[in-house]
Structures are given as C-alpha cells and as structure tokens.
Amino acid sequence: MMIINSTGLHARPAAKFVEKASSYKSDIYIEYKGEEINAKSILSLMSLGLTQGSTITLRVKGTDQERAFQDLKTFIKGLTE
C-alpha cells in the first residue's frame, strides 16, 4: 500500500498508527525497501522515513489479524495532513 499523505508518515500520524497497532494482540510488521520493522515501535517506524509515495507491505499474524489488517489499512489510506 502507498503512503498518500503529502507529509508522509511523520511523528503525529506515526504515533497514532503505533497506538492503533498496539491495541491488537497480533504481531504487526511493516516492510519497506527490504527492511521489516515491528509496527508497534515508534522508533522503528520513524526510522523508515516514510514519505509521500512510499510503498509499504503490512504483515499481520495472530488471533485478531483480519480485523487488525483491515483497520490499519484503512488508517493508512485515510491519512491526510
């Protein structure tokens, strides 16, 4: 999925994403340019430097994976300024 927010996944939306990801029991990872990080870690997420147009892969595995994946996908697609 692509980051469409003109400012990318900067501090505020990244913190909100991590908060949302942390509310699920499943393991959640983001892959970008061959690097896979724990999406429940704000430092790891910020280290990716996701900008507008960045294409990421979201991986979710666990008991609530379907709901977590859909909610997080919707969150990313809905990002605006």
N, C-alpha and C positions, 0 to 999 in steps of 0.2 A: 504494500500500500504506500501511497505517496503522501508526504507532508505538504499540505497546500497553504498553510498559514504563511503569510508573507515574511514573518519574522522567525520562522522555523519553530523548533521545539525549545524555546528559551526557558528561563528559570520558572516563571509562573505556570505556564501550561505543563512543563515537565514535572513540577511539584504536584500538580493536580493529577497528572497521569499516574505518578508513583503512588499517590494516596489511593486512587481508584484501584490500581493493580494490587496494592497491598491488602485490599479488602477481600480478596479471593484466596481460597486455600490452595489453588493450583499454582504450579511453578510457571512463571511467565518470563519469557526471554524476547529480546529484540535483536535481530541480526541486521547489520549494516556494514557493507564493504568487507565481508568476510569475518567481522568481529561479532561475537554474540555476548550480550550482557544480560544480567539479571535486571528485569524491568521494575523490580521493587526497590532498586538502589538509585537514589537521585544522583549520586556522584558518577555512577557508571553510565546512567542515561545522559547526563550532561557531557561526559567525556566523548560521546559520539559526535557532538557538534552538528546535530541535525538541522539543516536549513531548508528553506522552501525548495521543493523539488527532490529532496532526498527520498529514496525508495527503500523502505524497510520491510523486513519479514517479521511478523509477530508469531511466536510459538507459545502455545499454552498446553500444559499437560497436568491433569488432575481431576478431582471429583467434580468440580464445577467449571470445567474447561469450556463447554459450549457457551454458557452464559458469560463467562469472563471474556472469551474471544469476541463475542458479538458486542458487548458493552465497550470494550477497549477500542475495537474497530470503529464503532460509532463515535466514540470520543475523539479519536484522531481525525476522522473525516469532518467532524463538526468544529474543529479548531478554527478560530478566527483571531484577529488581533488580540 
